[in-house]
Amino acid sequence: MSTDQSRFVPVNTTVLAQTLVEAVNEQVQERRASRALLKTPPALDAEQSLIGDNEPSLDRALRVCGYLARVVEVDLFEPARENAEWVQERVAAAGADAADQDEAVATLCGELARAEPIGKPSPDDPQAMSWQVPGPGGHVRHHVARRAIEEVLRTREEPVEGDPADLKRAWMYGFFVRTCEEALTPEITADSAEA
């Protein structure tokens, strides 16, 4: 072993990823429990069902988790403080038929959430926009979404209809709403990093 290599500690990337996922999830759940998100952007509450028409409270809870996950990313990771450069152009395109910017954001985020792979996304999949947002990447976000789904379902008395993996769409929707909010109002990213 060379002298240079002896200065580094071997790292198990699986353990590192699990630790990262748990750290983000823990902060999301703490903020959610403390009602840290008192005011939400209109797009977060847009009337579009991502997980079925008969589960509005579950849909809302997962949207909030995804939204808060992006807030936590910005707080924890300096690279996440950069805005996604594609947002403004995509919102403008979605806004061609929208009444206002909030409706354009809701339309775009619905499209992105539905297109995002339900399984772990490949970095080269053009549908996996979770990889196109600065920060820890699509794999970490996939696992954070799954942990949020576990947490939210743990508090329910009734089992969810269908495949619980499909619930990721609502989480992704909230994540993309916050991503758009940051890019369209850049000062909120700076404020979040300073908090």
C-alpha positions as CSV (number, residue, x, y, z in Angstrom):
1,M,0.0,0.0,0.0
2,S,1.4,3.4,-0.9
3,T,1.8,6.1,1.6
4,D,-0.9,8.2,0.0
5,Q,-3.5,5.4,0.2
6,S,-2.7,4.7,3.9
7,R,-4.2,8.1,4.8
8,F,-7.7,7.1,3.8
9,V,-10.2,5.1,5.7
10,P,-12.0,2.4,3.7
11,V,-15.7,3.3,3.5
12,N,-18.6,0.9,2.9
13,T,-20.8,2.9,0.5
14,T,-23.9,0.9,1.4
15,V,-23.5,1.9,5.1
16,L,-22.7,5.5,4.1
17,A,-25.9,5.7,1.9
18,Q,-28.0,4.2,4.7
19,T,-26.7,6.7,7.2
20,L,-27.3,9.5,4.8
21,V,-30.9,8.3,4.1
22,E,-31.6,8.0,7.8
23,A,-30.2,11.4,8.6
24,V,-32.4,13.1,5.9
25,N,-35.5,11.0,6.9
26,E,-35.1,11.8,10.6
27,Q,-35.0,15.6,9.9
28,V,-38.0,15.4,7.5
29,Q,-40.0,13.5,10.1
30,E,-39.0,15.9,12.9
31,R,-40.0,18.9,10.8
32,R,-43.2,17.2,9.8
33,A,-44.1,16.4,13.4
34,S,-43.3,19.9,14.6
35,R,-45.5,21.4,11.9
36,A,-42.4,23.3,10.7
37,L,-44.2,23.7,7.3
38,L,-47.0,26.1,8.2
39,K,-47.3,27.9,4.9
40,T,-47.1,25.9,1.7
41,P,-46.9,27.0,-1.9
42,P,-50.2,26.7,-3.8
43,A,-48.7,24.1,-6.1
44,L,-48.1,21.7,-3.2
45,D,-51.9,21.6,-2.6
46,A,-52.9,21.5,-6.3
47,E,-55.9,19.3,-6.9
48,Q,-54.4,16.4,-8.8
49,S,-54.3,12.9,-7.5
50,L,-51.0,11.1,-7.7
51,I,-51.9,8.0,-5.7
52,G,-55.7,7.6,-6.2
53,D,-58.7,9.7,-5.6
54,N,-59.6,8.1,-2.3
55,E,-56.4,8.9,-0.4
56,P,-56.1,12.7,-0.2
57,S,-54.5,12.7,3.3
58,L,-51.9,10.1,2.3
59,D,-51.2,12.0,-0.9
60,R,-50.8,15.3,1.1
61,A,-48.6,13.7,3.8
62,L,-46.2,12.3,1.2
63,R,-46.1,15.5,-0.8
64,V,-45.1,17.3,2.4
65,C,-42.4,14.7,3.0
66,G,-40.9,15.2,-0.4
67,Y,-41.1,19.0,-0.1
68,L,-39.3,18.9,3.3
69,A,-36.7,16.4,2.0
70,R,-35.6,19.0,-0.5
71,V,-35.5,21.7,2.2
72,V,-33.3,19.3,4.4
73,E,-31.0,18.6,1.4
74,V,-30.3,22.3,1.0
75,D,-29.6,22.6,4.7
76,L,-27.2,19.7,4.8
77,F,-25.4,19.6,1.4
78,E,-23.7,22.6,-0.1
79,P,-24.0,21.3,-3.7
80,A,-27.8,21.1,-3.2
81,R,-27.9,24.9,-2.7
82,E,-27.5,25.3,-6.5
83,N,-30.8,25.6,-8.4
84,A,-31.8,23.2,-11.1
85,E,-31.1,25.1,-14.2
86,W,-33.8,23.4,-16.3
87,V,-36.7,24.6,-14.1
88,Q,-37.4,28.0,-15.5
89,E,-37.6,26.8,-19.1
90,R,-39.7,23.8,-18.2
91,V,-42.1,25.9,-16.0
92,A,-42.5,28.4,-18.9
93,A,-43.3,25.6,-21.3
94,A,-45.9,24.1,-18.9
95,G,-47.3,27.6,-18.4
96,A,-48.3,28.0,-22.0
97,D,-51.8,26.6,-21.1
98,A,-51.8,27.5,-17.4
99,A,-53.7,30.3,-15.7
100,D,-50.7,31.4,-13.7
101,Q,-47.3,30.3,-12.5
102,D,-48.6,28.2,-9.6
103,E,-50.7,26.2,-12.1
104,A,-47.7,25.8,-14.4
105,V,-45.6,24.5,-11.5
106,A,-48.3,22.1,-10.5
107,T,-48.6,20.8,-14.1
108,L,-44.9,20.4,-14.5
109,C,-44.4,18.7,-11.1
110,G,-47.3,16.3,-11.8
111,E,-45.7,15.3,-15.2
112,L,-42.2,14.9,-13.6
113,A,-43.6,12.8,-10.7
114,R,-45.5,10.5,-13.0
115,A,-42.5,10.1,-15.3
116,E,-40.0,9.4,-12.5
117,P,-39.2,5.7,-12.2
118,I,-40.9,4.0,-9.3
119,G,-37.8,1.8,-8.8
120,K,-34.3,3.1,-8.2
121,P,-33.6,5.5,-11.1
122,S,-30.7,5.1,-13.4
123,P,-28.5,8.3,-13.7
124,D,-28.7,8.1,-17.5
125,D,-32.5,7.7,-17.6
126,P,-33.9,10.9,-19.1
127,Q,-37.2,10.4,-17.2
128,A,-35.3,10.4,-13.9
129,M,-35.3,14.1,-13.2
130,S,-34.4,13.3,-9.6
131,W,-30.8,13.1,-11.0
132,Q,-31.1,16.5,-12.6
133,V,-31.5,18.4,-9.3
134,P,-28.2,19.3,-7.5
135,G,-27.6,17.4,-4.3
136,P,-27.2,13.8,-3.3
137,G,-28.6,12.3,-6.4
138,G,-31.5,10.1,-7.5
139,H,-30.5,6.9,-5.6
140,V,-30.4,8.7,-2.3
141,R,-33.7,10.4,-3.0
142,H,-35.3,7.1,-4.0
143,H,-34.4,5.6,-0.7
144,V,-35.4,8.7,1.3
145,A,-38.8,8.5,-0.5
146,R,-39.2,4.8,0.5
147,R,-38.3,5.6,4.1
148,A,-40.9,8.4,4.1
149,I,-43.5,6.0,2.7
150,E,-42.7,3.5,5.5
151,E,-43.0,6.2,8.1
152,V,-46.3,7.5,6.8
153,L,-47.8,4.0,6.4
154,R,-46.7,2.9,9.8
155,T,-49.1,5.4,11.4
156,R,-52.1,4.2,9.3
157,E,-54.6,1.7,10.6
158,E,-55.7,0.5,7.1
159,P,-53.4,-1.0,4.5
160,V,-52.9,1.0,1.4
161,E,-54.6,-0.3,-1.8
162,G,-52.2,-1.3,-4.6
163,D,-48.4,-1.3,-4.5
164,P,-46.9,1.0,-1.8
165,A,-44.0,1.7,-4.2
166,D,-46.5,3.7,-6.3
167,L,-46.8,6.2,-3.4
168,K,-43.4,7.5,-4.5
169,R,-45.1,9.7,-7.0
170,A,-46.7,11.9,-4.3
171,W,-43.3,12.2,-2.6
172,M,-41.6,13.2,-5.9
173,Y,-44.3,15.7,-6.6
174,G,-43.6,17.5,-3.3
175,F,-39.8,17.3,-4.0
176,F,-40.2,18.9,-7.4
177,V,-42.5,21.6,-6.1
178,R,-39.7,22.7,-3.7
179,T,-37.2,22.4,-6.5
180,C,-39.3,24.7,-8.7
181,E,-39.9,27.1,-5.8
182,E,-36.1,27.4,-5.2
183,A,-35.3,28.0,-8.9
184,L,-38.1,30.6,-9.3
185,T,-37.4,32.3,-6.0
186,P,-33.6,31.9,-5.5
187,E,-33.5,33.8,-2.3
188,I,-35.3,31.0,-0.5
189,T,-32.4,28.6,-1.1
190,A,-30.0,31.1,0.5
191,D,-32.4,31.7,3.4
192,S,-32.7,27.9,4.0
193,A,-28.9,27.5,4.0
194,E,-28.5,30.3,6.5
195,A,-31.2,29.0,8.9
